[in-house]
Amino acid sequence: MPRRFCTSFTSEMIPENPYLLLTPGPLSTTKGVRASMLQDWCTWDHEYNQIVQEIRSELVTLASKTNQYTSVLMQGSGTFSMEAALGTMMPRDESLLLVLSNGAYGERMVRIAEYMGIDVIKQTELEMQTFCLEDLEQILQVNPAIRAVSVAHCETTTGILNPIEAIGRIVKQYNKLFIVDAMSSFGGIPIDMDALEIDVLISSANKCIQGVPGFGFIIFKKELIKQCQGNARSLSLDAYDQWEVMEKNEGKWRFTSPTHVVRAFGEALYELQLEGGIAMRHARYVENQQCLVKGMEALGFTCVVKQSLQSPIITSFYSPLSNAYDFQTFYDRLKESGFVIYPGKVSCIDSFRIGTIGDVYPKDITNLLEAIKEAMFW
Ligand SMILES: *Cc1c(COP(=O)(O)O)cnc(C)c1O
């Protein structure tokens, strides 16, 4: 059970944020989360290690109802954990990784594999579309060396939600490891790792759990991680070694850990529970996103991804066609009114993005829409 970490500061003691972050992380956090970072704590102390253990166990509880999973925390941003996961799960032999890629984060997994000398092939799809399952089957049929298939759940490039249930079914039919980059979805969209037969899930502190940046985490099957000793291509990103040390020494990290960030994450988990858990948080994000799209369409904007594939996490909009429009001016105007939006990342389209995650509520979206209406100068 998560517990409260900030007890000694009252709300008046914590400064207000200068603006609301409508980005895919780091995102706007609560005063409670920020307050929990205002003191210094020892890193090897028993009390701190206890917090780490509680966090590890709570992450598993959020992802699974059985006891076949375990978790490890890893210093760095989400990409570090992604790299640790791939580098540790793939043995140093001829086995092949298949990456499903329909955006920048799929491409990043491919680059990670290439850097680490992991044999990799990819199935690509246009960024506004999700994967052809017949093609996936075909690739699995003709490449028996594939050991693992990895895919981003919410591809944050566009905000598209890839159908991990349907993909996982095929991956398991061919008896492959199923690795999910749930960086921008875990905590904001219910994921049942048992039901989806996910072997490895990667996410980070500063996305839907609503902590601050500084570490990522990997949730994997116990039986799997036990077989991964000696695979890693990097000492600091050896997820097996990090896991083994955390297990044996009950919450100890191998190298300096982000103590403040860890406490903030503990507080964030407590607040997630207060909100009613992932299902309730998901409902709030969905409401935020629906409110956003309705308002934006009324202002004449068009979504890049069709609604049936759209996640509640982040939404891409086509840039206005007018020659008078430029993103920077639009951005600056909104920032002045207290809202920070995000540039687009879709390769072949001029777009911008608005996130609907973090300590953000439908009334904030209503205020944002007012600000956008006033900021439209084109
Ligand atoms: C945020 C994110 C990552 C990790 O990015 P970092 O900048 O390293 O934290 C990876 N995959 C997806 C889908 C993401 O949204």
The ligand as a MOL file (V3000), in Angstrom:
LIG
                    3D

  0  0  0     0  0            999 V3000
M  V30 BEGIN CTAB
M  V30 COUNTS 15 15 0 0 0
M  V30 BEGIN ATOM
M  V30 1 C 8.7850 9.5550 -23.1260 0
M  V30 2 C 8.8950 8.3270 -23.9190 0
M  V30 3 C 10.0760 7.5580 -23.9390 0
M  V30 4 C 11.3130 7.9340 -23.1790 0
M  V30 5 O 11.7570 9.2000 -23.4000 0
M  V30 6 P 12.7920 9.8960 -22.4170 0
M  V30 7 O 12.9380 11.2580 -23.0140 0
M  V30 8 O 14.0460 9.1290 -22.4450 0
M  V30 9 O 12.1810 9.8940 -21.0430 0
M  V30 10 C 10.0680 6.3660 -24.6440 0
M  V30 11 N 8.9880 5.9490 -25.2920 0
M  V30 12 C 7.8360 6.6530 -25.3110 0
M  V30 13 C 6.6540 6.1000 -26.0430 0
M  V30 14 C 7.7580 7.8700 -24.6320 0
M  V30 15 O 6.6040 8.5620 -24.6350 0
M  V30 END ATOM
M  V30 BEGIN BOND
M  V30 1 1 1 2
M  V30 2 1 2 3
M  V30 3 2 2 14
M  V30 4 1 3 4
M  V30 5 2 3 10
M  V30 6 1 4 5
M  V30 7 1 5 6
M  V30 8 2 6 7
M  V30 9 1 6 8
M  V30 10 1 6 9
M  V30 11 1 10 11
M  V30 12 2 11 12
M  V30 13 1 12 13
M  V30 14 1 12 14
M  V30 15 1 14 15
M  V30 END BOND
M  V30 END CTAB
M  END
